[in-house]
Amino acid sequence: MWCLEIDKFIKPLHIKVSPEDLGKEVIVAGDPGRVKILSELLREPRLVNEYRGYLIYTGYFRDKKMSIASHGIGGASAAILFEELAMLGVRTIVRLGSTGSVREDIDIGDIIVVEGSSYFIGGTIGMYTGASMAYAATPDLELTYVLYNELKRKFGRVYRGIVFSSDSFYAENKEFINRVRELNILSLEMECATLNTVGRLRNIKTACVLVVSDNLIKGSTVLDQLQKLSDRFKEVAEVILEVLYSYSS
């Protein structure tokens, strides 16, 4: 299999920190504003990087050092963060993102735990695997099901399944949405496939937990007012932090 090789001695170019500035476990999200809000869940949170818009806060959850970082929008931006976190010694990355449901029964505020991420061959992932290969973009199964069970226990209304990671936010037309529905895909988002691919290639544990911000079948959305879901993201993030604390201890 052809894939892009990264020299283990290469230094990060976009995260201007040392390994000691980061926890071994990191929650990532696309929105820097959400990352800033989630950092309030940490004790003594400290902004350790803001270069190139990759906000990273490091603090403590109980007695364990952990970090929360923003990866921007889309696979290409996110891959840079994931690669550089790996270079700096991070061993576990969990994405907490928003997503657009393509099922009527999965509505705004509901939670999806990702079992696998579908995507179009090519693009960012194609740079790793070769454009003709459909790589299995799957998370770490043990971590994923620990997260699912804990989220299910706390919230009840939690779904698990396959999502589609899109490369173009505004190209998702009605025909495309209907097609992914036929494939029993639960929702559309933009970065999970990249995280899972980089995680497999760099031997990092990954998982993706998504909060539904819009229903593409009903035409309802709070995507332009994500502060309405701020409490939901914080509740979900707290469960993720608890799992990461126990799972890695």
Summary of the structure (lengths in Angstrom):
residues: 249
radius of gyration: 16.9
end to end distance: 34.6
largest distance: 49.6
contacts: 862
relative contact order: 0.21
helix: 40%
strand: 27%
